[in-house]
Structures are given as structure tokens and as C-alpha cells.
Amino acid sequence: MSGTVALQKNSEWNFHGSIEGYHIKMKNTTGAGDSFVGALHGIIWEMLKFARACGAIIMTIKGAIPALPTKKEVLTVLKGGK
């Protein structure tokens, strides 16, 4: 069993924690890394779209804290609503 480790590169590598792997009967590791990176890319893309919608909404209201959107507002914008 292995897991995922989070590291950050500044002037040196810094350990930030780990996530335990899944208990599976491993038969083949070919493609495991590609699958991992592909899934990570997909979720990062969705996060960027969500963040972009948050930024768009907050620019329509005066003030910082009062302008922070709710999840429902962000999802409405993502679905093409206003």
C-alpha cells in the first residue's frame, strides 16, 4: 500500500502531509501515475473555473466581505445564470 505525499518546493522541499493509500490487490502499476495526474488535472481545471466565477461575482458588489459569493451563487454563474 502506498499513498500520496504533499511537498512544496521553495528553497528546499517541505513536507506538508500525506494521505493514506487504498487497500487493493495490486496486479499492475502501469498507468497509475498517468491516471493520477489526469484526475488531478481535471479537478484543478474545475477549481479554476469555480475560482474564476467567485472573482467575477465579487466584482459586482461593493466591499470585500459582503461581496463574497455563496456556493449557490457561484454554481448559478457556472451554469450560465446571472
RAWO-V834255 format. One line per field, one symbol per residue. ss: DSSP state (@ for helix, = for strand, . for the rest). burial: + if it has 16 or more other ideal C-beta (glycine too) atoms within 10 Angstrom, else -. A space follows every 50 residues. Layout:
ss->???
burial->???
This chain:
ss->...======...=======............@@@@@@@@@@@@@@@@@@@ @@@@@@@@............@@@@@@@@....
burial->-------------------------------------------------- --++--+-----------+----+--+-----
